[in-house]
Amino acid sequence: MRRIKEISFIMMILTVILGLGFKDVFEPHYFQPIYPQSWPKPIYDFEKNPLSLEAVELGRSLFYDPILSADSTISCASCHLSFSAFTHVDHALSHGIGDSIGNRNAPSLMNLAWQKSFMWDGAIHHLDFQALGPIENPIEMGGTIGHVIQKIKRSTTYPQRFFQAFGDSTITAEYLLKALSQFQLTFISANSKYDQVQRHEPGVEFTAQEKNGYLLFKNNCAICHAEPLFTTSEFANNGLPLDTNLFDFGRYGITENIADLRKFKIPTLRNIEYSYPYMHDGRFKKLSQVIDHYTNGIDQSETLANELKDPIQLTSNEKVDLIAFLLTLSDREFIFNPAFGFPKE
Amino acid sequence: MKRFFIVLFSFITFMARGEHVLQFIPVYKGVPIELGKNQDEIQIETFRFYISHLQLLHNERSVWTSLKNAHLIDLDDSQSLSILVSETPKKVNAISFALGIDSLTNVSGVMGGDLDPTKGMYWSWQSGYINFKLEGDLSAESKVSSFAYHLGGYSGEKNCIQFLQFNLQKSDTITIEFDIHHFLTKIDDKASPTIMSPSVQAVAISKIAASSFKIHASN
């Protein structure tokens, strides 16, 4: 018994000594996502994929790496640019591999841990799986996840980084997708003027215009674009006339339920100043056009949202005030955050 | 003295435990199928499916549950066709498993191992695992018709998962045959030979797939 104790002690000392000398130790720096106390609990299960600096940085490198596409020309960032709230700035419809044009506008990416589903039609139900869509879509990145993994395995730098992030230098789709999720989960936008006013921060107050706009917003828009995330993440038909080139029936394409015809996921209005053009097909370049649609452009149909059955009434002054309020949702700290930009190395 | 009894106890429990081998064999009219080979009138190009909730039972009680969330049985990977179950109680008289992945697993985020998306059993354009993939060609009267069944779907009436249970007489080697001929002939002729998305039809065909499993148990 004493012998066993002695041997165990020596083994322990040896392990510590060897451990100190061994550079490649799996020691991730875990951290919690930071968000306002008043917000609801995130939907994303962080326990299955706890955030670490190493995994987030790995995800960032992957997000900006065109290796994810079949001909290594398209990266996630090609359509999701950090300075336009991660949309494809000034593009109504995004273009993918070989300049092929898609049929939808790249949605903005923020506060993803609170999303119940992803894509305009909710085709993807978990953030981890979202990247598979563009990776394997022949008109986006045009490849297969298997081929992407093979390419990354041949890299001289990625295996080490996968080890540092997940304790395993074997590169699998599970780790790749989890790393991408982690990077995207850091896109939390909660420091706009609106947020500062909500928190009663000293020296920050709405102007009279913005105050009036906020009131108009609460009376006319907030049922679907509910605070604090500015979306309920539900699907709705907001009366957009059907585009007869695109024939996009939205959620119906996934559920094949006629009650879902022409319903699209309600997007967040945060950082709306930066994420033009607007709607699932980017048909509106300006916010004033969006508001004019809601007052004068609603197309009646069976599945039209109940809230829009009667047109919204706004005078031209009120429209200006409403836009003034929407501009208070701009979070410049988010838009210009260097942690979201192109990785330095 | 204490040590002696510990050893003796371990020995006895060890002797009371055994090993079982589950062997999956896809067949066509009684003949085992080889991938890519023209056999009789059939040629199978792809055959993969998920087994989950794998359990061995004794008198309706579960005596062993697989620690693996899901097993991918792939005709292209001969190792995957056998599942070695060691350290199981010797008294086993039934086996149960599900064909496919349950809804909870489907909504739980990305996982690795047999559930890794590189296995080609996850839809990229819409979330969800593909429970069962069978692709091939059938030649009948000098006409070759291709079929491709990708069965999946996990919510509501489109939930494809099928639970199966078989009684076992003796159980050291449990051979589970999948009768492809039975499967193909039971599917409605008028139905499309291509299923590629969740649907009520996919559920109906999943039921036919479940009914195409047959068990042979021997020592």
Boltz contact constraints between the chains, C-beta under 6 A:
constraints:
  - contact:
      token1: [A, 48]
      token2: [B, 109]
      max_distance: 6.0
  - contact:
      token1: [A, 123]
      token2: [B, 126]
      max_distance: 6.0
  - contact:
      token1: [A, 124]
      token2: [B, 127]
      max_distance: 6.0
  - contact:
      token1: [A, 125]
      token2: [B, 127]
      max_distance: 6.0
  - contact:
      token1: [A, 126]
      token2: [B, 109]
      max_distance: 6.0
  - contact:
      token1: [A, 128]
      token2: [B, 109]
      max_distance: 6.0
  - contact:
      token1: [A, 128]
      token2: [B, 110]
      max_distance: 6.0
  - contact:
      token1: [A, 129]
      token2: [B, 127]
      max_distance: 6.0
  - contact:
      token1: [A, 132]
      token2: [B, 117]
      max_distance: 6.0
  - contact:
      token1: [A, 132]
      token2: [B, 124]
      max_distance: 6.0
  - contact:
      token1: [A, 133]
      token2: [B, 124]
      max_distance: 6.0
  - contact:
      token1: [A, 133]
      token2: [B, 125]
      max_distance: 6.0
  - contact:
      token1: [A, 136]
      token2: [B, 124]
      max_distance: 6.0
  - contact:
      token1: [A, 145]
      token2: [B, 117]
      max_distance: 6.0
  - contact:
      token1: [A, 145]
      token2: [B, 118]
      max_distance: 6.0
  - contact:
      token1: [A, 146]
      token2: [B, 118]
      max_distance: 6.0
  - contact:
      token1: [A, 149]
      token2: [B, 118]
      max_distance: 6.0
  - contact:
      token1: [A, 172]
      token2: [B, 112]
      max_distance: 6.0
  - contact:
      token1: [A, 172]
      token2: [B, 116]
      max_distance: 6.0
  - contact:
      token1: [A, 173]
      token2: [B, 116]
      max_distance: 6.0
  - contact:
      token1: [A, 173]
      token2: [B, 117]
      max_distance: 6.0
  - contact:
      token1: [A, 173]
      token2: [B, 118]
      max_distance: 6.0
  - contact:
      token1: [A, 174]
      token2: [B, 110]
      max_distance: 6.0
  - contact:
      token1: [A, 174]
      token2: [B, 112]
      max_distance: 6.0
  - contact:
      token1: [A, 174]
      token2: [B, 116]
      max_distance: 6.0
  - contact:
      token1: [A, 177]
      token2: [B, 110]
      max_distance: 6.0
